[in-house]
Amino acid sequence: MAEAERIIGTPDIPEAEGHEGAGPEKPEASGSPESVGPDGQDAGDGGSTVDRSPATRRRRIVLLFCVAVLAYLLDLGSKMLVVAKLEHHEPIEIFGDWLRLDAIRNAGAAFGLGEAFTIIFTIIAATVIVVIARLARKLYSLPWAIALGLLLGGALGNLTDRVFRSPGVFEGAVVDFIAPAHFAVFNLADSAIVCGGILIVLLSFKGLDPDGTVHKD
């Protein structure tokens, strides 16, 4: 029997079927490269296809600072105009009694809160700026870049008043001028801070982190 098999021989078998056909299938990876979180772990169903290249991070940082500079310049310019044209004058009615422009000096936090803690609010604003600068090192999310830019621009706007306006360094009063009916008087920096904070809350509810990772609770 063995002699017959030697004479007849066996049919030729290609060394690898991949020469003319598909090779053996490889087991699928547990997650695509795009769904891997920044710590190297699979992001699972909640993962997001985020480009975490250095170029993407640089673009997000540039966007953050562009938004911050725009918010800061709008706030600074509006305050300079208010001090020059509106302070010590009668309020300007925009929509009757519902909305007026009325220049006041606020030694407290946003919307006139906590006037006895000017130095503390100055320290808080400076701390917020430092925290945002640290977060920028791992920033890959576009909406987070916009939100942090609004926070940074608003914090810088009010911090500028506290440092350079009277009655003294780190004790300066912030210029407020937007006066809705039955509401506190505020400025554009306050508006930027509130809008940035609301956007951050919404992003947190959606499970989106600054590094672009999407997670589910």
C-alpha positions as CSV (number, residue, x, y, z in Angstrom):
1,M,0.0,0.0,0.0
2,A,2.8,2.4,0.8
3,E,4.5,1.4,-2.4
4,A,1.4,2.2,-4.4
5,E,1.1,5.6,-2.8
6,R,4.8,6.3,-3.6
7,I,4.2,5.5,-7.3
8,I,0.9,7.3,-7.7
9,G,2.1,10.3,-5.7
10,T,0.0,13.0,-4.1
11,P,-1.6,16.0,-5.8
12,D,0.4,19.2,-5.7
13,I,-0.8,21.5,-3.0
14,P,0.2,25.2,-3.3
15,E,2.5,26.3,-0.5
16,A,0.3,29.3,0.2
17,E,-3.2,29.8,-1.3
18,G,-2.5,33.5,-1.2
19,H,-0.5,33.2,-4.5
20,E,-3.8,32.9,-6.5
21,G,-6.5,33.4,-3.9
22,A,-7.2,34.9,-0.6
23,G,-4.9,33.8,2.2
24,P,-6.1,32.5,5.5
25,E,-8.3,34.9,7.3
26,K,-6.8,36.7,10.2
27,P,-8.8,37.1,13.4
28,E,-10.4,40.5,13.6
29,A,-8.9,43.0,16.0
30,S,-11.0,43.9,19.0
31,G,-11.0,47.5,17.9
32,S,-9.8,49.7,15.1
33,P,-6.9,52.1,15.6
34,E,-9.3,55.0,15.6
35,S,-11.3,53.5,18.5
36,V,-8.4,53.2,20.8
37,G,-8.3,55.7,23.6
38,P,-5.3,57.9,24.4
39,D,-4.2,55.4,27.0
40,G,-3.9,52.6,24.4
41,Q,-7.1,50.8,25.5
42,D,-10.0,50.0,23.2
43,A,-12.6,52.7,23.5
44,G,-15.4,50.1,22.7
45,D,-18.8,51.1,21.4
46,G,-18.4,54.6,22.7
47,G,-15.0,55.2,20.9
48,S,-14.6,58.0,18.5
49,T,-12.6,58.2,15.3
50,V,-10.4,61.1,16.3
51,D,-7.2,62.0,14.7
52,R,-4.7,62.4,17.5
53,S,-1.8,63.4,15.4
54,P,0.4,66.4,16.6
55,A,-0.9,68.4,13.7
56,T,-4.5,68.0,14.9
57,R,-3.6,69.0,18.4
58,R,-1.8,72.1,17.1
59,R,-4.9,73.1,15.1
60,R,-7.1,72.7,18.1
61,I,-4.7,74.8,20.2
62,V,-4.6,77.5,17.5
63,L,-8.5,77.5,17.4
64,L,-8.6,77.8,21.2
65,F,-6.4,80.8,21.3
66,C,-8.1,82.4,18.3
67,V,-11.5,82.1,20.1
68,A,-9.9,83.4,23.3
69,V,-8.3,86.4,21.5
70,L,-11.5,87.3,19.7
71,A,-13.5,87.1,23.0
72,Y,-10.9,89.1,24.8
73,L,-10.6,91.9,22.2
74,L,-14.4,92.3,22.0
75,D,-14.6,92.6,25.7
76,L,-11.7,95.0,26.0
77,G,-12.9,97.2,23.2
78,S,-16.5,97.3,24.5
79,K,-15.2,98.3,28.0
80,M,-13.0,101.0,26.6
81,L,-15.9,102.4,24.6
82,V,-18.2,102.3,27.6
83,V,-15.7,104.0,29.9
84,A,-15.1,106.8,27.3
85,K,-18.7,107.3,26.2
86,L,-21.1,106.0,28.7
87,E,-19.6,106.2,32.2
88,H,-21.0,109.1,34.3
89,H,-23.8,109.5,31.7
90,E,-27.5,108.5,31.6
91,P,-28.1,104.9,30.6
92,I,-29.0,104.2,27.0
93,E,-32.2,102.3,26.4
94,I,-32.0,99.6,23.8
95,F,-35.4,97.9,24.2
96,G,-37.2,100.3,26.5
97,D,-36.9,99.1,30.1
98,W,-36.2,95.5,29.0
99,L,-32.5,96.2,28.0
100,R,-30.3,99.1,28.7
101,L,-26.6,100.0,28.6
102,D,-25.6,101.3,32.0
103,A,-21.9,101.6,33.0
104,I,-21.1,100.4,36.5
105,R,-18.0,99.3,38.4
106,N,-18.2,95.8,39.9
107,A,-15.7,94.7,42.5
108,G,-17.3,91.2,42.7
109,A,-17.6,88.2,40.5
110,A,-19.7,87.7,37.5
111,F,-23.1,89.4,37.7
112,G,-22.1,91.4,40.8
113,L,-21.7,88.5,43.2
114,G,-19.3,88.6,46.1
115,E,-18.0,92.1,46.1
116,A,-16.1,91.6,49.3
117,F,-13.8,88.9,47.8
118,T,-12.1,90.8,44.9
119,I,-8.7,89.3,45.5
120,I,-10.1,85.8,45.8
121,F,-11.9,86.1,42.4
122,T,-8.7,87.4,40.9
123,I,-6.8,84.3,42.1
124,I,-9.6,82.1,40.8
125,A,-9.5,83.8,37.3
126,A,-5.7,83.3,37.2
127,T,-6.1,79.6,38.2
128,V,-8.7,79.0,35.5
129,I,-6.2,80.4,32.9
130,V,-3.4,78.0,34.1
131,V,-5.8,75.0,34.1
132,I,-6.9,75.8,30.5
133,A,-3.3,76.1,29.4
134,R,-2.6,72.6,30.9
135,L,-5.6,71.1,29.3
136,A,-4.5,72.4,25.9
137,R,-1.6,69.9,25.9
138,K,-4.0,67.0,25.3
139,L,-6.7,68.8,23.3
140,Y,-8.1,67.1,20.2
141,S,-11.8,68.0,20.4
142,L,-13.0,70.9,18.3
143,P,-16.0,71.8,20.5
144,W,-13.8,71.6,23.6
145,A,-11.4,74.0,21.9
146,I,-14.2,76.5,21.4
147,A,-15.5,76.1,24.9
148,L,-12.1,76.5,26.5
149,G,-11.4,79.5,24.2
150,L,-14.5,81.3,25.5
151,L,-13.6,80.6,29.1
152,L,-10.0,81.8,28.5
153,G,-11.0,85.0,26.7
154,G,-13.6,85.8,29.4
155,A,-11.3,85.1,32.3
156,L,-8.5,87.2,30.7
157,G,-11.0,90.1,30.1
158,N,-12.1,90.3,33.7
159,L,-8.6,89.6,35.0
160,T,-7.3,92.6,33.0
161,D,-9.8,94.9,34.8
162,R,-8.8,93.5,38.2
163,V,-5.2,94.1,37.6
164,F,-5.2,97.4,35.8
165,R,-8.3,99.3,37.0
166,S,-8.8,101.3,40.2
167,P,-8.8,101.1,43.1
168,G,-5.5,99.0,42.8
169,V,-3.7,96.1,41.4
170,F,-5.6,92.8,41.9
171,E,-8.4,94.8,43.5
172,G,-9.7,96.6,40.4
173,A,-13.4,96.8,39.7
174,V,-14.7,95.2,36.5
175,V,-16.6,97.3,34.1
176,D,-20.2,96.1,33.5
177,F,-22.7,97.7,31.2
178,I,-25.3,95.2,29.8
179,A,-28.4,95.7,32.0
180,P,-31.4,93.5,31.3
181,A,-34.6,94.2,33.3
182,H,-34.8,92.4,36.6
183,F,-31.3,90.9,36.2
184,A,-27.7,91.7,37.2
185,V,-25.5,94.0,35.1
186,F,-22.8,92.1,33.2
187,N,-20.3,92.4,30.4
188,L,-19.1,90.5,27.3
189,A,-16.5,88.6,29.4
190,D,-19.2,87.3,31.7
191,S,-21.2,86.2,28.6
192,A,-18.2,84.3,27.2
193,I,-17.6,82.6,30.5
194,V,-21.2,81.5,30.8
195,C,-21.4,80.3,27.2
196,G,-18.2,78.4,27.6
197,G,-19.4,76.8,30.8
198,I,-22.7,75.8,29.3
199,L,-21.0,74.2,26.3
200,I,-18.7,72.2,28.6
201,V,-21.7,70.9,30.6
202,L,-23.3,69.8,27.4
203,L,-20.1,68.1,26.2
204,S,-19.8,66.4,29.5
205,F,-23.4,65.1,29.3
206,K,-22.6,63.7,25.9
207,G,-19.5,61.9,27.3
208,L,-17.0,63.8,25.1
209,D,-13.6,64.5,26.7
210,P,-11.1,67.2,25.7
211,D,-8.9,64.5,24.1
212,G,-11.7,63.5,21.8
213,T,-12.6,60.2,23.6
214,V,-16.3,59.5,23.9
215,H,-17.4,57.4,26.8
216,K,-20.7,56.1,28.2
217,D,-21.5,56.1,31.8
